[in-house]
């Protein structure tokens, strides 16, 4: 502010020079003086007033003008400075309103180049500036996300570490595999060490040597990865977490080299999930010819590992010189390799379909947690557009061209060390930023809405929408955004959501929500779906009880009479429910209603009440199960079918799950099948027609997952 004031302090000569003209090309405002008409002159290259009477008249007019231009007091001088500062701020605000501002905390040179190539995009001068895009190479904390304004976007989701850390990815996918063994078979068998150390050691047998790959839980660029075939070399370090996976012995080879795929997946929203796969990708080859692992070559990382950060130091490593050549260099274009595979007669369409399927299933497994973190940090956001993330999915193909998910990277490298890197990564970044739809008009609209909400809050006139109204608003915005995205995909392909994909993955998504609720001990927020649920479709039918256009008198809540209010109060005071249950006898209702004809506190009423609330004296016996029976038991993943493999003398049993997991000497809660009574509804969380029998000693639920 001080600089603005000093810039607006003028002397007499400055009023006649060209440098008094403001940034908009006009004379600085702030002095309301009657100036003579100024025209270009030849006095010192400046301007002079045009008046009659020759040179003497000019001199006198000049002095008169100088007298008029001299501020009479400090107040007039301050007014001149304040007016110029306001004009400059107005002009800067008008210019800012038409631009998109980005702030980059990145080491990659390609990012400022891509962002600066867009029209009306500019870099923010500091992190405190009112930016539209925040890009960080590292993860962003929840505190920083909470401070963002509704029109700002950042390139990470809070909680995405649930799949970008190797141990979390393994845990979440293993939980889903227990529910859907066939659906989630796209990743190798995984053990989290040291938690699963005892089970992992059982995998080593003398009959057949097996190879396992050990990775640090939060490593990158191939650091700390090694292969083991001996149980004695398994790391036992309880201060560090490792991930062990079964090694793929028969990978698909290109020119005799093992390779993996780096695929770029854009997640543009979490509720609903917005998943896009870019057609560009990289094929990263090992720099040494592949041989099956043995005790002699386990240390040869450039044979078994495909990480570019490791293989680029091999003297035999060759950079790609022709991005369109599928046989050039140790890093190749995924598009070129696909064309090569088609010429070899491979079914590339089926391969791409399976890759897309594993990407969607991986992200659905963690959607409930992503949505929870997002709405906890930004509860007022209705557009699901403040976060996005470009993930790097690493996929390997086996000899049958079956894709296997290796890991997910939350910050894939955007270094451009070759022409292939530059072409692929520049197109990925450009298409991503275009698909996110940065719009200055949308920013101005959200600022106006924020001001209106603030004014309403001050006036005490804030109208909070109901949950159903909010859900409908979010669904409408999601459909509008989906329609816009479908017209601006460029080289991206939408994987999710669409009405077809939502129906295809709905059973998996529902199970993911149930698992999250069970682990967290809470209720998940209702997710937004583009397709209308069946119950809502039924309610919207004309003439239905809950139809929007139906008879409102049917759904209108009846007002209670004074007698009914008195009955509710007396029932609550007696320790009963406010309304009589469906199976409650009329005699008991009359007693709790407290009619004048009945005597309050009479022995008949007390005995009737005691008889009604008297619990059953006998305990429900546990079901008698036999070896070989298929029963339902409760685990932390819900009710699961198991087979009884053994019975023990203490009443405990050995059970085996569908996925092969075996549990010894357990006393689980068993679902006892019983014929359902007419009109009776099953208890919440239980299958119809079933009741539970637990151990009663806190050991009724088997630990799974």
Secondary structure, DSSP 8 states (H G I E B T S, - for coil): -HHHHHHT---TGGGGSGGGB-TTSSB--S-------EEE--STTSEEE--SSHHHHHHHHHHHHHHHHS-SSHHHHHHHHHHHHHHHHHHHHHHHTT-EEEEEE-S-HHHHHHHHTSTTEEE-SSTTS--SEEEESS---HHHHHTS-TT-EES--TTTHHHHSHHHHHHHHHHHHHH-TTTT-SB--EEEETTTHHHHHTT--SSS---EEEEETT--TTTT-EEE--GGGS---TTS-EEEEE--SSB-EETTEEEEEEEEEEEEEETTEEEEEEEEEEEEE-SS------TTTTT-HHHH---HHHHTTSTT----S-TT-TTSSSEEEHHHHHHHHHHTT--HHHHHHHHHHHHHHHHHTTHHHHHHHHHHH-TT--SS-SB-EEEEEEEEEBTT--EEEEEEESS------SHHHHHHHHHHHHHHHHHTT--HHHHHHHHHHHHHHHHHHHHT------HHHHHHHHHHHHHHHHHHHHTS-TTEEEEE--HHHHHHHHHHHHHHHHHHHHHHTS-------SS--HHHHHHTSTT-TT-TTS-HHHHS-----HHHHHHHHHHHHTT--SS--TT--HHHHHHHHT-TTS-TT-HHHHHHHHHHH---SS--------TT-EEEEEETTEEEEEEEEEE-TTS-EEEEETTS-EEEEE---EEEE----TT----TTS-TTEEEE--SSS--SB---
